[in-house]
């Protein structure tokens, strides 16, 4: 059930070698990842992952969208998103993984850490590269100092250094993203859909809860995201269905029920109309390669 509000504001597994006990931050090179378990399948975790390349090229996917990465660029995968790194051969770089509550609250708000719509790929300018290299090196050095630093001090320093890196990355220009600066109407609608997409798919329900007309919501969503409001809702439902199909063993009928569909038939029809394939065929297509860590259930 939607809660009626008006003008709501929005603020702002992969196993890698651990730097020490209870650190909350892990770092690894792509060379280390290549030497570990095969990780070509889709993975959904509750950690943040920051990936950057120093050489070569990589084509990772995040939530089933492919990104072409070049050296110096940064990819930010947030908790709940589905990732596949792609072919790691011929690419070198660094992966930073950290728990979703490890950043201090002010920094988390400042970098929009919990924003599922934040840009995935960031492209630094020439003058940004040196700052990012220093921030990454300092964090990497502190991770390696876990055994020779008191734990409390180590955690505080890690938190501060991670905040520096996160702020640097979040301030970089984004590749893709919104068409225009998002309006208050769009942000309120987007936030409501993120909360309630499994409860209702009717635009009229969101319009009533937010005290806007359906036409106003559609106009704002079309201007910011390039799609009408109803399609925006449907895309969010499809995304969650894809995430669950790729990263759980739940039957398609159970996934449909969790997403608010009255029957497996209705879910299958909805999914096929919007993706051109069936839930079962989609699951098979994204799981052609063996997964690394166990699936999240």
Buried (B, 14 or more C-beta within 10 A) or exposed (E): EBEEEEEBEBEEBBBBEBBBEEBBBBBBBBEEBBEEEEBBBBBBBEBBBBBBBBEBBBEBBBBBEEBEBEBBBBBBBBBBBBBBBBEBEEBBBBBBBBBBEBBBEEBBBBBBBBBBBBBBBBBBEEEBEEBBBEBBEBBBEBBEBBEEBEEEEBBEBBBBBBBBBBBBBBEBEBBEBBEEEBBEBBBBBBBBBEEBBBEBBEBEBBBBBBEBEBEBBBBBBBBBBEBBBBBBBBBBBBBBBBBBBBBBEBEBBBBBBBBBBEEBEEBBEBBBEBBEEBBEEBBEEBBEEEBBEEBBE
